[in-house]
């Protein structure tokens, strides 16, 4: 009296989406304005321009650069523009903020670039556990991306999901 074991999860036609596969692995370099300020507090235009002219920009070659200022200083907008003008010819991308902010922006960009055609009218499970900690921002971004095309969106693992969205 042997009954055949049926894997209902495999037969369910669920599409599992693992956000880890979209996690950005780009090298991120941080450009901090603080060392280029007078006494690391005040931006003096002439000295700032000289410091940028003498900076070795090649260290940012083909890297994503997060531009920030860790000093509690008032930085005029043109200073960020000037830094950007030096980074543009060498950097892969330039993002305002620290390394964490840059990684989040890259992650969201990768999610927004996902081709939704394979998910059209599908039952999608957004994987919930993994080796890389995925922030809440990514789960919001993938929900926003998939809702217009998905039949259903669930969170978790195919054997144990939490319903998020169902097309009416």
Secondary structure, DSSP 8 states (H G I E B T S, - for coil): -------HHHHTTEEEE-GGGG-----EEEEESGGGSBTTTB--HHHHHHHHHTS-GGGGTTSEEEEE--SS----HHHHHHHHHHHTTT-SEEEES-HHHHHHHHHHHHHHT---GGGTT-EEEEE---SS---HHHHHHHHHHHHTT-SEEEEEETTEEEEEEE--
